Amino acid sequence: MEKVVSFFKESSFLKLVAISIGIAVLTVFIEKPLPSIFLGLRLFSFLLFVYAVIRYISRK
């Protein structure tokens, strides 16, 4: 778990945004067969994007 937390703390803004957009694009393909996983991944993608934007703003 420590490795996951350190990954998010040490990653750059662009890397986090790219991961967030990548997850959002992939969720489009699983929307129909797995709606609950779709919603969970969309939520995770949104939260990751918000976290990246907050980190970018607090950097300045």
C-alpha positions in Angstrom: 0.0 0.0 0.0 2.9 2.3 0.7 4.1 1.9 -2.9 0.8 3.0 -4.2 0.6 6.1 -2.0 4.2 7.1 -2.8 3.4 6.7 -6.6 0.6 9.2 -6.4 2.6 11.6 -4.2 5.7 11.5 -6.5 4.0 11.5 -9.9 3.9 14.6 -12.0 0.8 16.5 -12.8 0.9 15.4 -16.5 1.3 11.7 -15.6 -1.7 11.8 -13.3 -3.8 13.6 -15.9 -2.8 11.1 -18.6 -3.6 8.1 -16.4 -7.0 9.7 -15.5 -7.9 10.3 -19.2 -6.7 6.8 -20.1 -9.0 5.3 -17.5 -11.9 7.4 -18.6 -11.4 6.3 -22.2 -11.2 2.7 -21.3 -14.4 2.8 -19.2 -16.4 3.7 -22.3 -15.9 0.2 -23.7 -17.1 -1.5 -20.5 -20.2 0.7 -19.9 -22.8 -1.8 -21.2 -21.6 -5.1 -19.9 -20.3 -4.0 -16.5 -22.2 -0.9 -15.3 -21.0 -1.0 -11.7 -17.4 -1.3 -12.6 -17.9 1.5 -15.2 -19.2 3.8 -12.5 -16.4 3.0 -10.1 -13.7 3.6 -12.6 -15.3 6.8 -13.8 -15.4 8.0 -10.2 -11.7 7.0 -9.7 -10.8 8.8 -12.9 -12.5 11.9 -11.8 -11.0 11.9 -8.3 -7.5 11.3 -9.8 -8.0 14.3 -12.2 -9.2 16.5 -9.4 -6.2 15.4 -7.3 -3.8 16.2 -10.1 -5.3 19.7 -10.7 -5.1 20.5 -6.9 -1.5 19.4 -6.9 -0.8 21.6 -9.9 -2.5 24.6 -8.4 -0.8 24.2 -5.0 2.6 24.0 -6.7 2.4 27.5 -8.1 
